[in-house]
């Protein structure tokens, strides 16, 4: 697999679809289905914190599912709901010609596609394979080559928005692949997200996601530092958050996903940082950004520092907590 990554220029004129652009009266069914769409089974592999609600939104839009997860317990509620559960990614490919994968790492994606019981063992010609994992863009490109050899189509379509957006169907999908296949991918992705953006060739969706998550990590650390400083200066955290969110420091980490316990309901900081997007996954994504920065000779001074902070968090017991637990980490670490 290629050791270095050369990002291709995005196709001229980004194609962009947003459910928010549609008239309010438009039904979800009309939004999420093309006129010629058929409700044939869709394969779904990976039912973690993100994959589970994404698969449920496909069900809500009438798509029968062929389900697989490496942890059988993750499939139980889908099986109880009447969806078909199979024993390997290859079995999914045998029964469905449209498959979505949502996996934690590049290694998991390679195993799901190219492993001994992977998708490529039984994939049918003409199948559409959409990978919504966040992985190395170079891995996406290599998988696309292998898929093409089998006469199928591969697209990378990582997501942004977190578990809340996955549950509500308001994810943003960043799609890379053959432009002629974008409409077919959009049919499915539009049932799980409010924004579906065509970025260019295979790998560009991953490139966009890596850049987004690097910025997210930096802004979350900045929000945590600002909130910690304000609290130690005597400010009420809810008041400080209110001020930040009506001022120039406002960002998603402050107004939608605040890291301070007690400031917001329905976010991981209100639940001992359980659920959400794990610190391990953030460290992984920042590692991908670091690798890409090295291969493209791009300076990412703050991105590198964020990577080190999340690696330290994982080493000190925060690996399974949501990435917003950086606030708690900084509260406990006074030696920086």
BAMARMI-229314 format. One record per residue (C-alpha): x, y, z. Coordinates in steps of 0.25 Angstrom, whole numbers, plus 5000, padded with zeros to 4 digits. Layout:
BEGIN
XYZ/...
REM end
This chain:
BEGIN
500050005000/500550144996/501450205007/501150345004/499950415000/499750514988/498450584989/497750604975/497150734972/495650734975/494750724962/494450864958/493150914963/492750834976/491450764976/490650794989/489350744994/488650795006/487350755012/487250895018/487150955004/485850875001/484550945004/484050915018/482750845013/483550745006/483450605012/484650525017/484250415007/484350514996/485650565000/486350435003/485850364991/486050384976/484850354967/485350224962/485950184975/485650034979/485549994994/486449874991/487349825003/488549905007/489649845014/490249915027/491549875034/491949935047/490849965057/491650045068/491250185074/491150245060/490750125051/489550085060/488750205058/489150225044/488650085041/487350115048/487150235040/487250155027/486150065033/485250185036/485350215021/484850075018/486150005014/486249855018/487649835024/488649725023/489449745036/490849695041/491649745053/492849675059/492149675072/490849595071/490149665082/490249795074/489249725064/488249675073/487249795073/487349795058/487049645058/485849665067/485349775058/485349675047/486649715039/487549605034/488749575041/489949505035/491249445039/492249515031/492449635022/492549535010/491149495013/490649635013/491249654999/490649524995/489249574998/489349724996/489849814984/489949934992/490749935005/491150035015/492350015024/492550095037/493850045044/494750105054/496150095047/496850065034/497249925039/495749895042/495349945028/496449865021/495949745028/494549765025/494849785010/496049695007/496049595019/495849445018/494349475019/494349615014/493349675004/494249654992/494149504994/492649504989/492449644984/491549654971/491949734959/491249874959/491149874974/491250014981/492150004993/492150135002/493150145013/492750245024/493950215033/495050315036/496350255030/497550285023/497250345009/498350255004/497650135009/496350185002/497050194989/497650054990/496249994994/495650064982/496649994973/496349864978/494849884977/494949934963/495649804959/494449724964/493549814955/492949894966/492950034971/493650094984/493350224990/493950285002/492850365010/493350395024/492350475033/492350595043/491350635053/491550535064/490550435071/489450535072/489450565057/489450425054/488250395063/487450515057/487950485042/488650615041/490050575038/490950635028/491550535018/492850575010/492850484998/494050444989/493950354977/493450344962/492550464960/491550394952/491250304964/490950424973/489450424971/489350274975/490150294987/489350424991/488050334990/488550265003/489350365010/488250465009/487450375018/488550395029/489050535027/488550675024/489750705016/490450615005/491650684998/492350634986/493850664989/494550594977/495350464974/495450354984/496150394996/495750544996/494550515005/495550465015/496450585013/495250675016/494950595029/496350595034/496450745033/495150765040/495450675051/496850735053/496150875054/495050815064/496150755073/496850895073/495550965076/495150865087/496450885094/496351035093/494951035098/495350945110/496551035113/495651165113/494551105121/495551055131/496251185132/494951265134/494451165145/495751185152/495651335151/494251325158/493251325146/492051235146/492251135135/490851145130/491051295129/492351285123/491851195112/490651285109/491651405107/492551325098/491451275090/490951425087/492351465085/493551445075/494051325082/492751245079/492951105072/492350965071/493050925083/492551035092/491151045087/490750905083/491650805090/492150885102/493250805110/492850855124/491950775133/490650845136/490650945125/489850865115/488850745115/488950635105/490450635103/491550545108/492050645118/490650635125/490850475126/492250465131/492750475117/492150345113/491750315099/492050415088/493350415080/494450345088/495850405091/496450285085/495750315072/496150465072/497650425075/497550335063/496950435054/498050535058/499050435055/498450425041/498550575040/500050575045/500350465034/499650545023/500350675028/501750605027/501550545013/501050675008/502050765016/500950845022/501250915035/500150875046/500750935059/499450935067/498950805060/500250735065/500050795079/498650745079/499150605075/500050595087/499050645097/498050535092/499150435092/499450475107/498050465110/497950325105/499150285113/498550335126/497250265126/496350355116/496350265104/494950215106/494350355110/493850455100/494850545094/494250665101/494750605114/496050685110/495350785120/495450685131/496850645127/497350795127/496650815141/497450705147/498850745140/499450865145/500850845141/500750885126/
REM end
